[in-house]
Amino acid sequence: MDDKIRRIYVPMTESGFYILYCLQTPQHGYGISQQVRNMTGGAVSISAGTMYGALSKMEKDGLIKFHSEEDKRKLYQITEQGREVLEIEKARIERLYRNSRGEYVK
């Protein structure tokens, strides 16, 4: 992974994390926001401006790619580079969680 991409995306914002997570299957922006709202019980809500700004930036940076168009909505899907960033972030979050429970890496 490019060092620039690592510096930009690790650690990730909560919105960025959920967007990449949801794009493990093709999805459009509105679908992502609905899925995030459902996953978090409404605790996380991604505004349209945040969503489409993030999708544009992630596509430009190669983390996601255009998949297809459905009913005039663009569907995106995560790329291999995006999966790598997501896995790094998941490992970071898991480490934080373990540490918060007093479980330390030996």
N, C-alpha and C positions, 0 to 999 in steps of 0.2 A: 504494500500500500504506500502511496505517495505520502511523504512527511507533511506536505501542505494539507492534504485531505485529513490526515490524523489531527493536525493542529486545529483545523476548522471544526471538526465534528466530534472529537473526543475530549472532554465529556460532551454529551449531547444535551440539548434542551429536552424537556419532557415531550413537547410537541413533536420535535424531530424524531425522537425515539418511537413514538406511537405511529407516526407516518411511515417510517421504514418498516416497522413491525407489521403494520396492516398491508403493506405492499408485497408481502410474501406471496400473495395471490393478486392478480390484476384487479385494480380498483380505481375509481374516480374520486375526486376530492370530496364531494358530498358524502359518498359512501364511507370514506375514511372517517370523516367527522362523526357520522352516525355510529360507526363501529366503535370509535374511541369513547363516545358518550355512553354506549351500552357497556363496554368493558369496564369503565371506571364508575359506573353508577351515577353518571352525571358530574362527577368531580372534576373531570377534565373536558373542556370544550375548546375546540380549535376554531377560531374565527376564519371567515373566508379569506381575509387579507393575509393572515398568517399561513393558512393552508396553501394558497396559490403562490405566495412568495417562496415558501419552503419547497414546493414541488418544482418550481422554476429553477431555483438554486441547486437542488439535488440533481435535477436532470442535467444542468450545465456541468456539474461536477462529476457526473458519471455514476452516481449512486442509484439512480432509477432511470428507466427508459420508457418511452412511449410504447404502449402495447397495442392498442387499437382504439377505435372510436365507437361508442354505443349511444344512440339517441342524442347525438351532438355533444356527448361528454367524452373527454379524453381519459382513457384508462392507462395507468402506469403500472410498472412492475419493477421490483428491486433487481439490481444487477449483482454480479459476483462481488464487485467492489463494495456495493451497498451491504451485501450479506456479511462481508468481512467487518465493516464498521459496526453493524448491528451486533455481531458476535462479540466484538471487543467491548462494546457498551454493556451487553448483557453480563459478561464476565465481571466487568467493573461494578455493576449494580449488585451482583451476587456477592462479590467480595465485601462491599459496603454492608450488605445485610448480615453476612456472617460475622463481620467485625463488630457490628452493633449488638450482636448476641453474645459477644465475648469469645467468639471462635476466631483464632488467629492462625495465620499460615506459619508453619514451622519450618 
